[in-house]
Amino acid sequence: MRYPKIGEQVRVKGETGLHTITVAFAKQWRTTRIVELVLDDGRSVRPDQVVTRYQKTIELFVTQVNYGDGWEDVTQDETRSEARQSLKDYRLNDPHPSRQITRREPNELHQGDQS
């Protein structure tokens, strides 16, 4: 497991959005091991709750509506549940046909080989 450095942007498991590491508390016993991290919003998390390795691509869920000139992107969500809710809202409130597609885009946080 690679420990994050202070100032590094990380993602917390189960949440969307990025956080910055402000403080890292370590425990000394034969080797230095980080036991607690403090995020930019003041929360403290364990190192196993933080994602430091990033995939090359991000999966985005796009809601599209056909207004007569072809399919147009109207919303773009990172989680499937948010995308399903936005698709449901469009189908309830808009008479035009709508659909949801999945698109992969390069992840700007991926920096090639990380060890």
PyMOL commands that set and color helices and strands:
alter all, ss='L'
color gray80, all
select helices_A, chain A and resi 47-49+80-93
alter helices_A, ss='H'
color red, helices_A
select strands_A, chain A and resi 9-12+19-28+32-39+44-45+50-51+57-66+71-77+98-106
alter strands_A, ss='S'
color yellow, strands_A
deselect
rebuild
show_as cartoon
